Amino acid sequence: MEIHVYTGPLCGFNEYINSEVKEYHRFMELIREYNIIVRASDTFGTHDVDGIFDTEIENLVIFSNDFASVTTHVITNFINIVTLGRNIKKIYIQNPPKRVFQSLNSFHDSEIIEINYEYTTLKKDDVINFYKEQMAGSKIIGQTDAKKQMSIDLYKHTSLENNKPTVMLYYGPSGVGKTELAKEIAKKYKGNITRIQFSMMQNDESFNYIFGDEHAKVSLSKDLVDRETNVVLIDEFDKVLPIYYNVFYQMFDEGIIEDANYKVDVSNCIFILTSNFNSIEEAIVNIGEPVFSRIDSCIKFLYLTQEEKQKVIE
């Protein structure tokens, strides 16, 4: 059996599938059929389900979000369940949780092919053109100094040889363009920005999101492995509880985040942390020196002038 393990976003996985196969069997349909086998065993004491569905499957496709629809039992016994009563030629699987990947590796007669999505990167000329566009006029009103510093940071990022993440802290008042500027950057990377909002979560939700919970629940690592671009916006970073800041230490330092379900490479990402801190000193006090030392650039956003406010209204 040939197993294609794809790491990356849905858009990339769809392109890969379309280039490889014309027709395929869906994982959720297979699970429905597996349940029929289980019921037949319970009712008739047999796994013989000949004639109910095809036992020969040329191509089985499993999407990242499919895992949220199955029980822990399926995750733990993945390869046994998938192959029960089946002869599968090829499996195409997107972003499998760690336990699923381990189960795939344990299968005695298989060849695993790993494919990693190639994220868009910017060249120096791309950054220069982006800077010119921002200076000539953009959706973001004002914030000339912030745009300049952000462009400098992007330019430096294109020169990195160690693929270390670039971390920028945007600080200043609300409603002055921090989030919007981050989205403008993501457009250059040809995809949707990954936006994480801790202010929308309660304490328990934040804990489970950061450290990982059941495989079916959303988590930071799951959102990052599914990301479309290497631009990640962590909105309202100042709303994160102080006890959680150290989680970001390894992610910003080594470009790795790992929980119970996923281990994700974010080494070449640009992390943009927005906040309402009034000063760098306030940021250090709240974030802590260890994590703050992993921030590459602090960019100050200013209150809009009356003239700039009028432009926003217009």
C-alpha positions as CSV (number, residue, x, y, z in Angstrom):
1,M,0.0,0.0,0.0
2,E,1.2,3.5,-0.9
3,I,0.6,6.2,1.7
4,H,0.9,9.8,0.7
5,V,1.2,12.0,3.8
6,Y,0.6,15.6,2.9
7,T,1.4,18.5,5.3
8,G,-0.1,21.8,4.5
9,P,-3.3,23.7,3.8
10,L,-6.5,22.4,2.1
11,C,-5.9,24.4,-1.1
12,G,-2.6,22.7,-1.6
13,F,-3.9,19.3,-0.7
14,N,-6.7,19.7,-3.2
15,E,-4.2,20.6,-6.0
16,Y,-2.1,17.6,-5.1
17,I,-5.1,15.2,-5.2
18,N,-6.3,16.6,-8.5
19,S,-2.8,16.1,-10.0
20,E,-2.7,12.5,-8.8
21,V,-6.1,10.9,-9.1
22,K,-9.4,11.4,-11.0
23,E,-11.7,9.4,-8.6
24,Y,-11.3,8.5,-5.0
25,H,-13.1,7.0,-2.0
26,R,-13.8,9.4,0.9
27,F,-12.7,8.6,4.4
28,M,-16.1,9.4,6.0
29,E,-17.8,7.0,3.6
30,L,-15.3,4.3,4.6
31,I,-16.1,5.0,8.3
32,R,-19.8,4.7,7.5
33,E,-19.1,1.3,5.9
34,Y,-16.9,0.3,8.8
35,N,-19.8,0.9,11.2
36,I,-21.9,-1.5,9.0
37,I,-19.1,-4.1,9.4
38,V,-19.2,-3.7,13.2
39,R,-23.0,-4.0,13.3
40,A,-22.8,-7.1,11.2
41,S,-20.3,-8.6,13.6
42,D,-22.5,-7.8,16.6
43,T,-25.7,-9.1,15.0
44,F,-24.5,-12.1,13.0
45,G,-21.1,-12.8,14.5
46,T,-19.3,-12.3,11.2
47,H,-17.3,-9.7,9.3
48,D,-18.5,-11.1,6.0
49,V,-20.1,-8.2,4.2
50,D,-19.6,-9.3,0.6
51,G,-21.9,-7.5,-1.7
52,I,-22.6,-4.6,0.6
53,F,-19.8,-2.4,-0.8
54,D,-16.6,-2.8,-2.7
55,T,-13.6,-4.2,-0.8
56,E,-11.2,-3.0,-3.5
57,I,-10.3,0.7,-3.1
58,E,-7.9,2.3,-5.6
59,N,-7.6,5.7,-3.9
60,L,-8.6,6.6,-0.4
61,V,-8.5,10.4,0.5
62,I,-8.6,11.7,4.0
63,F,-8.9,15.4,4.7
64,S,-7.5,17.2,7.8
65,N,-10.9,18.1,9.1
66,D,-12.2,14.5,8.8
67,F,-10.4,13.6,12.0
68,A,-12.7,15.9,14.0
69,S,-15.7,13.7,13.0
70,V,-14.4,10.4,14.3
71,T,-13.9,9.0,17.8
72,T,-10.7,8.5,19.7
73,H,-11.1,4.8,19.1
74,V,-10.7,5.4,15.4
75,I,-7.7,7.6,15.9
76,T,-6.0,5.1,18.2
77,N,-6.7,2.1,15.9
78,F,-6.5,3.9,12.7
79,I,-4.8,1.6,10.3
80,N,-6.6,-1.5,11.6
81,I,-10.0,0.2,11.0
82,V,-9.1,1.6,7.6
83,T,-7.9,-1.7,6.3
84,L,-10.6,-4.0,7.9
85,G,-12.1,-6.0,5.1
86,R,-10.4,-3.8,2.5
87,N,-7.6,-3.9,-0.1
88,I,-6.5,-0.3,-0.5
89,K,-3.9,0.5,-3.1
90,K,-3.2,4.2,-2.2
91,I,-4.0,6.5,0.7
92,Y,-3.8,10.3,0.5
93,I,-3.9,11.9,3.9
94,Q,-3.7,15.5,4.9
95,N,-2.2,16.6,8.3
96,P,-2.7,13.4,10.3
97,P,-2.5,13.7,14.1
98,K,0.6,12.1,15.6
99,R,-1.2,8.9,16.7
100,V,-2.5,8.4,13.2
101,F,0.9,8.9,11.7
102,Q,2.4,6.4,14.1
103,S,-0.4,3.9,13.2
104,L,0.4,4.3,9.5
105,N,4.1,3.7,10.2
106,S,3.3,0.5,12.0
107,F,1.6,-1.0,8.9
108,H,3.9,-3.8,7.8
109,D,3.4,-3.6,4.0
110,S,3.4,0.1,3.1
111,E,5.5,2.8,1.5
112,I,5.1,6.2,3.0
113,I,5.7,9.3,0.8
114,E,5.8,12.6,2.6
115,I,4.9,15.8,0.8
116,N,5.3,19.3,2.4
117,Y,3.4,22.3,1.0
118,E,5.8,24.9,-0.4
119,Y,4.7,28.2,1.1
120,T,5.1,31.4,-0.9
121,T,8.1,33.5,0.0
122,L,9.0,37.0,-0.9
123,K,12.0,38.3,-2.7
124,K,13.7,41.6,-1.8
125,D,12.1,43.3,-4.9
126,D,8.6,42.1,-3.7
127,V,9.2,43.9,-0.3
128,I,10.4,47.1,-2.0
129,N,7.3,47.1,-4.2
130,F,5.1,46.5,-1.2
131,Y,6.7,49.4,0.6
132,K,6.1,51.7,-2.4
133,E,2.5,50.6,-2.5
134,Q,2.0,51.4,1.1
135,M,3.6,54.8,0.9
136,A,1.7,55.7,-2.3
137,G,-1.6,55.0,-0.7
138,S,-3.3,52.0,0.8
139,K,-6.3,51.0,2.9
140,I,-4.3,51.8,6.0
141,I,-4.6,55.5,6.8
142,G,-1.5,57.1,8.4
143,Q,1.0,55.1,10.3
144,T,3.9,56.1,8.0
145,D,6.6,55.1,10.5
146,A,5.0,51.8,11.3
147,K,4.8,50.9,7.5
148,K,8.4,51.8,7.1
149,Q,9.6,49.7,10.0
150,M,7.4,46.8,9.0
151,S,8.9,46.9,5.5
152,I,12.4,46.9,6.9
153,D,11.5,43.8,9.0
154,L,10.1,42.0,6.0
155,Y,13.2,42.9,4.0
156,K,15.4,41.4,6.8
157,H,13.2,38.3,6.8
158,T,14.0,37.6,3.1
159,S,17.7,37.5,4.0
160,L,17.4,34.9,6.8
161,E,19.4,31.8,6.1
162,N,18.4,29.8,9.2
163,N,14.6,29.9,8.6
164,K,14.1,31.3,12.1
165,P,10.6,32.8,12.6
166,T,10.4,36.6,12.5
167,V,8.3,38.0,15.4
168,M,6.9,41.5,15.3
169,L,5.0,43.2,18.1
170,Y,2.6,45.9,17.1
171,Y,1.7,48.1,20.0
172,G,-0.5,51.1,20.5
173,P,-4.2,52.1,20.7
174,S,-7.1,50.1,19.2
175,G,-8.6,50.9,15.8
176,V,-5.6,52.4,14.1
177,G,-4.7,49.8,11.5
178,K,-2.6,47.1,13.3
179,T,-4.8,44.1,12.2
180,E,-5.4,45.6,8.7
181,L,-1.7,46.1,8.0
182,A,-1.1,42.4,9.0
183,K,-3.7,41.3,6.5
184,E,-2.1,43.5,3.8
185,I,1.1,41.6,4.3
186,A,-0.6,38.2,4.0
187,K,-2.0,39.2,0.6
188,K,1.5,39.3,-0.7
189,Y,2.0,35.7,0.4
190,K,-1.0,34.6,-1.7
191,G,-3.3,33.2,0.9
192,N,-5.5,34.0,3.9
193,I,-3.8,35.0,7.1
194,T,-4.0,32.7,10.1
195,R,-5.7,34.8,12.8
196,I,-5.6,33.7,16.4
197,Q,-7.8,35.7,18.9
198,F,-7.2,34.8,22.6
199,S,-9.5,37.6,23.8
200,M,-12.4,35.5,22.5
201,M,-11.6,32.6,24.8
202,Q,-12.3,31.8,28.4
203,N,-9.5,30.6,30.7
204,D,-10.1,26.9,30.2
205,E,-10.6,27.4,26.4
206,S,-7.2,29.2,26.2
207,F,-5.5,26.4,28.1
208,N,-6.9,23.7,25.9
209,Y,-6.3,25.7,22.7
210,I,-2.6,26.3,23.5
211,F,-1.7,22.9,25.0
212,G,-4.0,20.8,22.9
213,D,-7.1,18.9,24.0
214,E,-9.0,16.0,22.3
215,H,-8.1,15.5,18.7
216,A,-11.6,16.8,17.6
217,K,-11.1,20.2,19.3
218,V,-9.6,23.2,17.8
219,S,-6.0,24.0,18.9
220,L,-3.1,26.3,18.1
221,S,-1.1,23.5,16.6
222,K,-4.1,22.4,14.4
223,D,-4.6,25.9,13.1
224,L,-1.0,26.3,12.3
225,V,-0.6,23.0,10.5
226,D,-3.6,24.0,8.3
227,R,-2.4,27.5,7.6
228,E,-2.5,28.8,4.0
229,T,0.5,31.2,4.4
230,N,3.5,31.7,6.7
231,V,1.9,34.9,8.1
232,V,0.3,34.3,11.5
233,L,-1.6,37.1,13.3
234,I,-1.9,36.6,17.1
235,D,-4.4,39.3,17.8
236,E,-4.5,41.1,21.2
237,F,-1.4,39.3,22.5
238,D,-1.7,41.4,25.6
239,K,-4.9,39.5,26.5
240,V,-3.1,36.2,26.9
241,L,-2.8,35.1,30.5
242,P,0.8,35.6,31.7
243,I,1.2,31.9,32.6
244,Y,0.8,31.0,28.9
245,Y,3.4,33.3,27.5
246,N,6.2,30.7,28.0
247,V,4.4,28.4,25.5
248,F,5.5,30.8,22.8
249,Y,9.1,30.7,23.8
250,Q,10.0,27.5,21.9
251,M,7.7,28.4,19.0
252,F,9.4,31.8,18.5
253,D,12.9,30.5,19.2
254,E,13.1,27.2,17.4
255,G,10.2,27.4,15.0
256,I,8.4,24.3,16.5
257,I,5.2,23.9,18.3
258,E,4.1,20.5,19.7
259,D,1.1,19.3,21.7
260,A,-0.5,15.9,22.2
261,N,-1.9,15.8,18.7
262,Y,0.5,17.6,16.4
263,K,4.1,18.7,15.9
264,V,4.3,21.7,13.6
265,D,7.2,23.3,11.8
266,V,6.7,27.1,11.8
267,S,10.3,27.9,11.2
268,N,9.9,30.4,8.3
269,C,6.7,32.1,9.6
270,I,6.2,35.7,10.3
271,F,4.4,36.1,13.6
272,I,2.6,39.5,14.1
273,L,1.5,40.1,17.7
274,T,-1.0,43.0,18.1
275,S,-1.4,44.6,21.4
276,N,-2.7,47.7,23.2
277,F,0.5,48.1,25.2
278,N,1.4,51.8,25.5
279,S,5.1,51.3,25.6
280,I,7.9,48.7,25.2
281,E,8.5,48.8,29.0
282,E,4.8,47.9,29.6
283,A,5.2,45.0,27.1
284,I,8.3,43.7,28.9
285,V,6.6,43.8,32.3
286,N,3.5,41.8,31.0
287,I,5.1,39.4,28.6
288,G,8.3,38.7,30.6
289,E,11.9,39.1,29.5
290,P,12.4,35.5,28.1
291,V,9.6,35.8,25.6
292,F,10.2,39.4,24.9
293,S,13.8,38.7,24.0
294,R,12.4,36.5,21.2
295,I,10.6,39.4,19.6
296,D,12.6,40.8,16.7
297,S,10.9,44.1,16.3
298,C,8.5,46.4,18.2
299,I,6.4,48.7,16.0
300,K,4.5,51.6,17.5
301,F,1.2,52.6,16.1
302,L,-0.1,56.1,16.8
303,Y,-3.5,57.7,17.4
304,L,-4.9,59.0,14.1
305,T,-4.9,62.7,13.6
306,Q,-8.1,64.6,12.9
307,E,-7.2,64.8,9.3
308,E,-6.6,61.0,9.2
309,K,-9.9,60.3,11.0
310,Q,-11.7,62.3,8.3
311,K,-10.1,60.2,5.6
312,V,-11.3,57.1,7.3
313,I,-14.8,58.4,7.4
314,E,-14.7,59.4,3.8
